[in-house]
Amino acid sequence: MTRKRIGVLAGVAVIAAAGIGVGVAVAGSGPGSHPAAGGTTADPGYSWYQSMMGRYSGGSMMGGSSGNWMMGQGGYQWMTGGTSAPGWMQGGSLPSSMMGATTDPGTIMGQLWATAPGPRVSAAQAIRLGNQIPDGASINRARNAVTFATASIHLVAVASPAGGPDETFRIAGLTNPTLIVPTGSQVSIEVINADPDTAHGLVITASQATISWMPMMTARPAFTGSAMWFLGNPSAAGMHAGTLTFAVTTPGTYRYLCPVPGHAQDGMTGTFTVGSPS
């Protein structure tokens, strides 16, 4: 297998890490729609998956033909963390032979999913939304914190915003601010990938460690629905956007971070506090 094919496969396979489903914005039913783990041919992302895979080596991924297993439902389920996915996708380590010394999974994933279906926003919208103060929020610029007082919360996180530090989130005009929300609130986070050449995502995790190079393997979501594993590169259609919606039921200090390998290490992370700030 050539390095290009290995790199493509590694980039696709990384999305299934941890075996807990994929927060990939490929479903066409609206913001926050995720294909189910082990999806079927009825999944809106399945036809797009076949088309995307078919563009590589004439549909001969893994050396087969356009009708091979990887192109079919079995391959789709395997790639999206279904029950038949190999053990290393369910909490283990990616084989080093798949990654290579210079392969960047974020770049691979961003390119592969640049044309994926899903919500889009313009560059101008991304700038406006990244600087917009959410309803019910108070801003403390000295502490770099956004505090919410309402039970229903909506905010926007722009990944690698234009004019801002690379590999950071812009929220309410701040860079990686601490987010403080009331216990029991319903939270909606719209994530926009403004980076031109790599995938980004967002996950809320209970882990305080940001040293893991591959948080998709180690940073499980703290709340049901609090993970968008990645969004592809912007395209002529606009910037990829996806929405997380989840309830915060347990007070404590959590982290939000980009789960794409290496990004949290580079500083793409912030504190997410449920309840009164410490």
C-alpha positions as CSV (number, residue, x, y, z in Angstrom):
1,M,0.0,0.0,0.0
2,T,1.4,3.4,-0.9
3,R,2.0,6.1,1.7
4,K,-0.8,8.2,0.1
5,R,-3.3,5.4,0.6
6,I,-2.0,4.8,4.1
7,G,-2.4,8.5,4.9
8,V,-5.9,8.6,3.5
9,L,-7.0,5.5,5.4
10,A,-5.4,6.8,8.6
11,G,-7.2,10.2,8.3
12,V,-10.5,8.5,7.7
13,A,-10.0,5.9,10.5
14,V,-9.1,8.5,13.1
15,I,-12.7,9.6,13.2
16,A,-13.8,6.3,14.6
17,A,-11.4,6.4,17.6
18,A,-12.9,5.4,20.9
19,G,-15.7,3.6,19.3
20,I,-18.4,6.0,20.6
21,G,-19.8,7.3,17.3
22,V,-18.7,10.2,15.2
23,G,-19.4,13.9,15.5
24,V,-18.7,14.4,11.8
25,A,-21.0,17.0,10.2
26,V,-21.9,14.9,7.1
27,A,-25.5,14.2,7.8
28,G,-27.8,16.4,5.8
29,S,-30.6,16.8,8.2
30,G,-29.4,20.0,9.9
31,P,-26.9,21.3,12.4
32,G,-25.7,18.9,15.0
33,S,-26.8,15.8,12.9
34,H,-24.4,12.9,13.4
35,P,-24.3,9.6,11.5
36,A,-24.9,6.8,13.9
37,A,-22.1,4.5,14.8
38,G,-22.3,1.6,12.4
39,G,-24.7,3.6,10.1
40,T,-26.8,2.0,7.4
41,T,-27.4,2.8,3.7
42,A,-30.3,5.0,4.9
43,D,-27.8,7.3,6.7
44,P,-27.6,10.6,4.7
45,G,-23.8,10.5,4.9
46,Y,-23.5,7.1,3.3
47,S,-23.9,8.1,-0.4
48,W,-21.4,11.0,0.2
49,Y,-19.0,8.6,1.8
50,Q,-19.1,6.3,-1.2
51,S,-18.5,9.3,-3.5
52,M,-15.6,10.6,-1.5
53,M,-13.9,7.2,-1.2
54,G,-14.4,6.6,-4.9
55,R,-12.3,9.7,-5.8
56,Y,-9.2,8.0,-4.3
57,S,-7.4,5.6,-6.6
58,G,-10.4,5.2,-8.8
59,G,-12.4,3.6,-6.0
60,S,-9.7,1.1,-5.3
61,M,-9.0,1.9,-1.7
62,M,-7.1,-1.1,-0.1
63,G,-6.4,-2.3,-3.5
64,G,-9.9,-3.5,-4.4
65,S,-12.4,-2.4,-7.0
66,S,-15.2,0.2,-6.8
67,G,-17.5,-2.5,-5.5
68,N,-15.2,-3.8,-2.8
69,W,-15.9,-4.1,0.9
70,M,-14.4,-0.7,1.9
71,M,-16.8,1.1,-0.5
72,G,-19.8,-0.8,0.8
73,Q,-22.0,-0.7,3.9
74,G,-19.5,-2.9,5.8
75,G,-16.7,-0.5,5.1
76,Y,-18.8,2.5,6.0
77,Q,-19.8,0.9,9.4
78,W,-16.1,0.0,10.0
79,M,-15.0,3.6,9.3
80,T,-17.7,5.1,11.5
81,G,-16.9,3.0,14.6
82,G,-19.5,0.2,14.3
83,T,-19.3,-3.0,16.3
84,S,-17.1,-4.6,13.7
85,A,-14.5,-1.8,14.0
86,P,-11.1,-3.1,15.1
87,G,-10.0,-2.9,18.7
88,W,-7.5,-0.1,18.2
89,M,-10.5,2.1,17.2
90,Q,-12.2,1.4,20.5
91,G,-9.7,2.9,22.9
92,G,-6.3,1.6,21.8
93,S,-3.5,3.2,19.9
94,L,-3.3,3.7,16.1
95,P,-0.7,1.5,14.5
96,S,2.4,3.5,13.8
97,S,2.6,1.9,10.4
98,M,-0.6,3.7,9.4
99,M,0.5,7.2,10.4
100,G,4.0,7.5,9.1
101,A,6.6,10.0,10.4
102,T,5.2,13.1,8.6
103,T,1.4,12.4,8.1
104,D,-0.8,15.1,9.7
105,P,-4.3,13.6,10.3
106,G,-5.9,17.0,10.7
107,T,-4.7,18.0,7.2
108,I,-5.9,14.7,5.7
109,M,-9.3,14.8,7.4
110,G,-9.8,18.5,6.5
111,Q,-9.2,17.7,2.8
112,L,-11.3,14.5,2.8
113,W,-14.3,16.2,4.3
114,A,-14.0,19.6,2.6
115,T,-16.9,18.8,0.3
116,A,-19.1,16.9,2.9
117,P,-22.7,17.9,3.2
118,G,-23.9,20.0,6.1
119,P,-24.4,23.6,7.3
120,R,-22.1,26.3,5.9
121,V,-21.4,29.9,6.9
122,S,-19.6,32.7,5.0
123,A,-16.3,34.2,6.1
124,A,-18.1,37.4,7.1
125,Q,-20.7,35.4,9.2
126,A,-17.9,33.6,10.9
127,I,-16.2,36.9,12.0
128,R,-19.5,38.3,13.2
129,L,-20.5,35.2,15.1
130,G,-17.1,34.8,16.7
131,N,-17.3,38.3,18.1
132,Q,-21.0,38.2,19.1
133,I,-21.8,38.2,22.8
134,P,-24.4,35.5,23.5
135,D,-27.7,36.3,25.0
136,G,-27.7,36.0,28.8
137,A,-23.9,36.2,29.0
138,S,-21.6,38.6,30.9
139,I,-18.1,39.1,29.7
140,N,-15.0,39.6,32.0
141,R,-12.2,40.5,29.7
142,A,-9.7,40.7,32.6
143,R,-10.4,37.1,33.6
144,N,-11.0,36.0,29.9
145,A,-14.3,34.5,31.0
146,V,-17.9,34.3,29.8
147,T,-20.5,33.7,32.5
148,F,-24.1,32.6,31.7
149,A,-27.0,33.1,34.0
150,T,-29.8,31.5,31.9
151,A,-31.0,27.9,31.7
152,S,-30.9,27.9,27.9
153,I,-27.5,28.8,26.4
154,H,-26.4,29.3,22.8
155,L,-22.9,30.3,21.9
156,V,-20.6,30.1,18.9
157,A,-17.0,28.9,18.8
158,V,-15.0,29.7,15.7
159,A,-11.9,27.5,15.2
160,S,-8.7,29.2,14.0
161,P,-10.5,32.5,13.3
162,A,-9.4,35.0,10.7
163,G,-7.0,37.6,12.3
164,G,-6.6,35.6,15.5
165,P,-4.1,33.1,16.8
166,D,-3.9,29.9,14.9
167,E,-5.3,26.8,16.5
168,T,-7.5,28.6,19.1
169,F,-11.2,29.2,19.6
170,R,-12.8,32.6,19.4
171,I,-15.9,32.9,21.6
172,A,-17.7,36.2,22.3
173,G,-14.6,38.0,21.0
174,L,-12.2,36.2,23.4
175,T,-9.6,33.6,22.8
176,N,-10.2,30.3,24.5
177,P,-12.2,31.9,27.3
178,T,-13.4,30.1,30.5
179,L,-17.1,29.3,30.0
180,I,-19.2,29.2,33.2
181,V,-22.7,27.8,32.9
182,P,-25.4,27.0,35.6
183,T,-25.9,23.4,36.7
184,G,-28.9,21.9,34.8
185,S,-28.7,24.2,31.9
186,Q,-29.2,23.2,28.2
187,V,-26.2,24.2,26.2
188,S,-25.9,24.6,22.4
189,I,-22.5,25.3,20.8
190,E,-22.2,26.1,17.1
191,V,-18.7,25.2,16.0
192,I,-17.3,26.8,12.8
193,N,-14.1,25.7,11.1
194,A,-12.4,28.8,9.7
195,D,-9.1,27.2,9.2
196,P,-8.2,26.9,5.5
197,D,-6.1,23.8,5.6
198,T,-7.0,21.5,8.5
199,A,-9.9,19.9,10.3
200,H,-11.1,21.1,13.7
201,G,-13.7,20.0,16.2
202,L,-14.8,20.5,19.8
203,V,-15.5,18.2,22.6
204,I,-16.3,18.8,26.3
205,T,-14.3,16.4,28.4
206,A,-13.9,15.7,32.1
207,S,-10.1,15.1,31.7
208,Q,-7.9,18.0,32.7
209,A,-5.0,16.6,30.7
210,T,-4.2,18.4,27.5
211,I,-0.9,16.6,26.8
212,S,-2.4,13.8,24.8
213,W,-1.4,14.0,21.2
214,M,-4.6,12.2,20.2
215,P,-7.5,13.2,22.5
216,M,-9.9,11.4,20.2
217,M,-8.5,8.3,21.8
218,T,-8.4,9.6,25.4
219,A,-10.8,12.5,25.9
220,R,-14.3,11.0,26.0
221,P,-17.2,13.4,26.1
222,A,-18.3,14.5,29.6
223,F,-21.9,14.9,28.6
224,T,-24.1,13.0,26.0
225,G,-23.9,15.0,22.8
226,S,-20.9,17.1,23.8
227,A,-18.6,16.0,21.0
228,M,-18.1,17.2,17.4
229,W,-15.0,15.3,16.4
230,F,-14.2,17.4,13.4
231,L,-15.4,19.6,10.5
232,G,-13.7,19.7,7.1
233,N,-11.8,22.5,5.5
234,P,-13.8,25.5,4.1
235,S,-14.7,25.3,0.5
236,A,-16.4,27.4,-2.2
237,A,-19.7,26.7,-0.4
238,G,-18.5,28.3,2.8
239,M,-17.1,27.2,6.2
240,H,-18.2,24.0,7.8
241,A,-20.5,24.4,10.8
242,G,-22.0,22.0,13.2
243,T,-24.0,22.3,16.5
244,L,-23.6,20.4,19.7
245,T,-26.6,20.3,22.0
246,F,-26.3,18.8,25.5
247,A,-27.5,19.1,29.1
248,V,-25.0,19.8,31.9
249,T,-26.2,17.9,34.9
250,T,-23.1,17.5,37.1
251,P,-21.3,20.5,38.6
252,G,-17.6,20.6,38.2
253,T,-14.6,21.8,36.1
254,Y,-14.3,20.4,32.6
255,R,-12.4,21.3,29.5
256,Y,-13.4,22.0,25.9
257,L,-10.8,21.2,23.3
258,C,-10.2,20.4,19.7
259,P,-9.9,16.6,19.4
260,V,-7.9,16.6,16.2
261,P,-4.4,15.1,17.0
262,G,-1.9,17.7,18.2
263,H,-4.3,20.7,18.4
264,A,-5.1,20.7,22.1
265,Q,-1.3,20.4,22.7
266,D,-0.9,23.6,20.7
267,G,-3.3,25.5,22.9
268,M,-6.7,24.8,21.4
269,T,-8.4,24.3,24.7
270,G,-10.2,26.2,27.5
271,T,-12.0,25.6,30.8
272,F,-15.7,24.7,31.0
273,T,-17.2,25.2,34.5
274,V,-20.6,23.9,35.5
275,G,-21.9,25.7,38.6
276,S,-20.4,28.6,40.5
277,P,-16.8,29.5,39.4
278,S,-14.1,28.6,41.8
